[in-house]
Amino acid sequence: MIRRPSRLAAALLIGGLALPAAAGTLVELAADASRPAANDLAKAVLFAEAAGANPGELARRVNGEIAEGLRLGKSFPGVAVKTGNVSSYPVYGKGRGIESWRMRAELLVESRDPQAMADLVGRLQARLALAGMVQTPADETRLRVEEETTRDALKAFQARAAIIAQALGKSYRIKQISVGQSGGVQPMPMLRGKMAMAAEAAPLPLEPGESPVTVTVSGQIELAD
């Protein structure tokens, strides 16, 4: 006996054989937007370094300088001060035996108060050398500017897509889109070694400035045929 498929089974079979509509013309495009972000966070690395034949004496001298820096930093409530990397290594002579030792310890300073930062770093340079400093937007500042710039970039992407579609007399829909951010920090001039120690207790001049935050939106639109 031959059984005929039910109406429901036939409907499912016909639906399964349906072909997708042909894709329209695909166009790849990109748009970007930029906004300035205030460099409201300053970070500095200072260090104490010494060399000699007695590792214990070196540790006492270097650790003493760092401890004094920490003590001074605590008197500045608007500045965060903490210890950084510490390294000690032998210096070999011509006979490849250990001739002396060298030790270095870092002090990390961070603040959103440029005046307090300048005063503290200037005073610390009477004892410690300045390895370098950067000024950059704080995390919350960069995030806020990135959100605003992302809106600008998305609007620019939509505007460019509309221009393309209008010029070709077609409608469009977005098929794929991606968003990327970029933005650098503004480095400060670096003082090294004995040159840094010559600064004595003079305040370090700081001009925060701004860092550009750029958002790029790229993707693909489909033009209706």
Kinemage of the C-alpha trace (Angstrom):
@kinemage 1
@onewidth
@group {chain A} dominant
@subgroup {mainchain}
@vectorlist {calphas} color= white
{ca met a 1} P 0.000 0.000 0.000
{ca ile a 2} L 1.437 3.421 -0.990
{ca arg a 3} L 1.026 6.151 1.627
{ca arg a 4} L 0.854 9.747 0.498
{ca pro a 5} L 2.603 12.405 2.590
{ca ser a 6} L 0.398 14.544 4.793
{ca arg a 7} L -0.211 18.200 3.951
{ca leu a 8} L 2.114 19.223 6.828
{ca ala a 9} L 4.941 17.003 5.571
{ca ala a 10} L 4.503 18.354 2.047
{ca ala a 11} L 4.652 21.932 3.299
{ca leu a 12} L 7.862 21.201 5.191
{ca leu a 13} L 9.368 19.573 2.120
{ca ile a 14} L 8.556 22.552 -0.090
{ca gly a 15} L 9.939 24.964 2.540
{ca gly a 16} L 13.173 23.012 2.746
{ca leu a 17} L 13.698 23.306 -0.990
{ca ala a 18} L 13.259 27.092 -1.055
{ca leu a 19} L 16.371 28.924 -2.403
{ca pro a 20} L 17.789 32.023 -0.664
{ca ala a 21} L 17.400 35.341 -2.427
{ca ala a 22} L 20.387 36.376 -4.483
{ca ala a 23} L 22.789 38.695 -2.659
{ca gly a 24} L 23.103 42.301 -3.776
{ca thr a 25} L 26.299 44.190 -4.494
{ca leu a 26} L 28.700 44.223 -1.525
{ca val a 27} L 30.723 47.331 -0.732
{ca glu a 28} L 33.519 47.571 1.832
{ca leu a 29} L 34.103 50.932 3.521
{ca ala a 30} L 35.584 52.547 6.601
{ca ala a 31} L 35.223 55.781 8.538
{ca asp a 32} L 37.007 57.187 11.562
{ca ala a 33} L 36.678 59.937 14.142
{ca ser a 34} L 39.080 61.520 16.646
{ca arg a 35} L 38.724 63.444 19.878
{ca pro a 36} L 41.337 64.757 22.320
{ca ala a 37} L 41.607 63.211 25.780
{ca ala a 38} L 43.172 65.204 28.590
{ca asn a 39} L 46.446 63.801 29.934
{ca asp a 40} L 45.199 63.906 33.512
{ca leu a 41} L 47.442 61.142 34.865
{ca ala a 42} L 51.225 61.397 35.251
{ca lys a 43} L 53.519 58.430 35.942
{ca ala a 44} L 57.219 58.591 36.777
{ca val a 45} L 59.931 56.027 37.453
{ca leu a 46} L 62.840 57.041 39.659
{ca phe a 47} L 65.673 54.809 40.779
{ca ala a 48} L 68.583 54.410 43.150
{ca glu a 49} L 71.678 52.634 41.868
{ca ala a 50} L 75.027 51.777 43.397
{ca ala a 51} L 78.086 49.632 42.668
{ca gly a 52} L 80.711 48.138 44.952
{ca ala a 53} L 82.423 45.020 46.216
{ca asn a 54} L 80.066 44.340 49.134
{ca pro a 55} L 76.507 43.278 48.131
{ca gly a 56} L 75.210 43.812 51.639
{ca glu a 57} L 76.489 47.379 51.743
{ca leu a 58} L 74.966 48.075 48.340
{ca ala a 59} L 71.590 46.790 49.508
{ca arg a 60} L 71.745 48.979 52.595
{ca arg a 61} L 72.523 52.102 50.558
{ca val a 62} L 70.009 51.494 47.766
{ca asn a 63} L 67.211 50.331 50.047
{ca gly a 64} L 67.829 53.317 52.287
{ca glu a 65} L 67.371 55.734 49.376
{ca ile a 66} L 64.146 54.030 48.303
{ca ala a 67} L 62.824 54.006 51.878
{ca glu a 68} L 63.522 57.728 52.140
{ca gly a 69} L 61.673 58.282 48.864
{ca leu a 70} L 58.661 56.349 50.160
{ca arg a 71} L 58.694 58.377 53.369
{ca leu a 72} L 58.750 61.641 51.433
{ca gly a 73} L 56.005 60.442 49.079
{ca lys a 74} L 53.641 59.757 51.985
{ca ser a 75} L 53.694 63.473 52.823
{ca phe a 76} L 52.001 64.178 49.461
{ca pro a 77} L 48.379 62.937 49.836
{ca gly a 78} L 47.565 63.470 46.156
{ca val a 79} L 50.381 61.213 44.945
{ca ala a 80} L 50.649 57.395 44.988
{ca val a 81} L 54.156 56.062 45.598
{ca lys a 82} L 55.244 52.421 45.584
{ca thr a 83} L 58.343 50.323 44.985
{ca gly a 84} L 59.107 48.916 41.538
{ca asn a 85} L 61.663 46.503 40.110
{ca val a 86} L 64.768 45.592 42.100
{ca ser a 87} L 67.816 43.999 40.488
{ca ser a 88} L 71.287 43.009 41.625
{ca tyr a 89} L 73.938 41.452 39.429
{ca pro a 90} L 77.692 40.780 39.421
{ca val a 91} L 80.191 42.715 37.326
{ca tyr a 92} L 82.906 40.444 35.930
{ca gly a 93} L 86.525 41.479 35.465
{ca lys a 94} L 88.948 40.556 32.702
{ca gly a 95} L 89.705 37.262 34.383
{ca arg a 96} L 85.978 36.492 34.323
{ca gly a 97} L 85.838 36.495 38.088
{ca ile a 98} L 83.366 38.683 39.969
{ca glu a 99} L 84.976 42.086 40.309
{ca ser a 100} L 82.076 43.984 41.906
{ca trp a 101} L 78.319 44.137 42.235
{ca arg a 102} L 75.680 46.544 40.986
{ca met a 103} L 72.233 47.050 42.434
{ca arg a 104} L 69.271 49.096 41.250
{ca ala a 105} L 65.823 49.661 42.794
{ca glu a 106} L 62.903 51.651 41.403
{ca leu a 107} L 60.319 53.968 42.910
{ca leu a 108} L 57.027 54.374 41.006
{ca val a 109} L 55.132 57.644 41.350
{ca glu a 110} L 51.634 58.328 40.008
{ca ser a 111} L 49.242 61.252 40.394
{ca arg a 112} L 46.374 63.174 38.809
{ca asp a 113} L 47.547 66.347 40.551
{ca pro a 114} L 50.229 67.881 38.263
{ca gln a 115} L 51.418 70.420 40.831
{ca ala a 116} L 51.880 67.838 43.588
{ca met a 117} L 53.540 65.466 41.107
{ca ala a 118} L 55.963 68.164 39.946
{ca asp a 119} L 56.872 69.154 43.500
{ca leu a 120} L 57.436 65.581 44.696
{ca val a 121} L 59.468 64.441 41.686
{ca gly a 122} L 61.588 67.584 41.939
{ca arg a 123} L 62.362 66.850 45.589
{ca leu a 124} L 62.988 63.158 44.951
{ca gln a 125} L 65.586 64.051 42.313
{ca ala a 126} L 67.835 65.314 45.082
{ca arg a 127} L 68.357 61.629 45.996
{ca leu a 128} L 67.100 59.551 43.081
{ca ala a 129} L 67.610 59.573 39.318
{ca leu a 130} L 64.636 60.006 37.007
{ca ala a 131} L 64.359 57.155 34.500
{ca gly a 132} L 61.382 58.654 32.692
{ca met a 133} L 57.889 60.056 32.871
{ca val a 134} L 54.728 59.831 30.792
{ca gln a 135} L 51.489 61.777 30.893
{ca thr a 136} L 48.407 59.964 29.705
{ca pro a 137} L 44.630 60.002 30.114
{ca ala a 138} L 43.393 58.135 33.168
{ca asp a 139} L 41.395 54.980 32.433
{ca glu a 140} L 38.022 56.596 33.103
{ca thr a 141} L 38.944 59.640 31.014
{ca arg a 142} L 40.036 57.527 28.051
{ca leu a 143} L 36.914 55.338 28.304
{ca arg a 144} L 34.587 58.352 28.306
{ca val a 145} L 36.309 59.878 25.266
{ca glu a 146} L 36.349 56.509 23.462
{ca glu a 147} L 32.596 56.173 23.935
{ca glu a 148} L 31.979 59.666 22.533
{ca thr a 149} L 34.360 59.068 19.632
{ca thr a 150} L 32.761 55.699 18.851
{ca arg a 151} L 29.399 57.419 18.397
{ca asp a 152} L 31.032 59.926 16.041
{ca ala a 153} L 32.704 57.156 14.009
{ca leu a 154} L 29.479 55.129 13.705
{ca lys a 155} L 27.621 58.205 12.481
{ca ala a 156} L 30.406 58.836 9.953
{ca phe a 157} L 30.172 55.219 8.758
{ca gln a 158} L 26.408 55.464 8.289
{ca ala a 159} L 26.746 58.786 6.475
{ca arg a 160} L 29.338 57.353 4.079
{ca ala a 161} L 27.202 54.276 3.423
{ca ala a 162} L 24.191 56.491 2.669
{ca ile a 163} L 26.233 58.606 0.245
{ca ile a 164} L 27.362 55.512 -1.663
{ca ala a 165} L 23.872 54.046 -1.828
{ca gln a 166} L 22.298 57.353 -2.862
{ca ala a 167} L 24.883 57.934 -5.591
{ca leu a 168} L 24.058 54.525 -7.069
{ca gly a 169} L 20.314 54.938 -6.617
{ca lys a 170} L 19.987 51.949 -4.303
{ca ser a 171} L 19.003 51.148 -0.758
{ca tyr a 172} L 21.447 49.397 1.572
{ca arg a 173} L 21.791 47.361 4.717
{ca ile a 174} L 24.819 46.754 6.905
{ca lys a 175} L 26.209 43.225 6.500
{ca gln a 176} L 29.256 43.378 8.762
{ca ile a 177} L 30.896 45.967 10.993
{ca ser a 178} L 33.904 46.207 13.312
{ca val a 179} L 35.108 48.926 15.672
{ca gly a 180} L 38.709 49.603 16.725
{ca gln a 181} L 40.317 52.204 18.986
{ca ser a 182} L 43.791 53.688 19.019
{ca gly a 183} L 45.579 56.460 20.860
{ca gly a 184} L 49.044 57.036 22.275
{ca val a 185} L 50.555 58.696 25.305
{ca gln a 186} L 52.687 61.806 25.247
{ca pro a 187} L 56.156 60.960 26.624
{ca met a 188} L 58.021 63.480 28.718
{ca pro a 189} L 61.754 64.186 28.236
{ca met a 190} L 63.858 61.705 30.195
{ca leu a 191} L 66.792 62.557 32.435
{ca arg a 192} L 69.296 59.824 33.215
{ca gly a 193} L 72.140 59.116 35.578
{ca lys a 194} L 74.112 62.002 37.054
{ca met a 195} L 72.285 64.586 34.939
{ca ala a 196} L 69.084 63.760 36.769
{ca met a 197} L 70.734 64.142 40.158
{ca ala a 198} L 71.764 67.713 39.269
{ca ala a 199} L 68.131 68.810 39.351
{ca glu a 200} L 68.334 69.103 43.159
{ca ala a 201} L 64.936 70.019 44.619
{ca ala a 202} L 63.714 72.208 41.745
{ca pro a 203} L 60.091 71.486 40.722
{ca leu a 204} L 59.730 69.512 37.521
{ca pro a 205} L 57.790 71.571 34.930
{ca leu a 206} L 54.685 69.689 33.754
{ca glu a 207} L 52.321 70.640 30.944
{ca pro a 208} L 49.668 67.873 30.755
{ca gly a 209} L 48.385 68.528 27.231
{ca glu a 210} L 46.152 66.039 25.414
{ca ser a 211} L 46.360 62.686 23.632
{ca pro a 212} L 44.295 61.935 20.521
{ca val a 213} L 41.841 59.058 20.736
{ca thr a 214} L 40.839 57.662 17.341
{ca val a 215} L 38.064 55.178 16.613
{ca thr a 216} L 37.849 53.434 13.239
{ca val a 217} L 34.670 51.740 12.041
{ca ser a 218} L 35.038 49.406 9.080
{ca gly a 219} L 32.572 47.029 7.549
{ca gln a 220} L 30.536 45.881 4.601
{ca ile a 221} L 27.192 47.015 3.250
{ca glu a 222} L 24.912 45.295 0.774
{ca leu a 223} L 23.273 47.347 -1.968
{ca ala a 224} L 19.883 46.117 -3.121
{ca asp a 225} L 19.813 45.156 -6.823
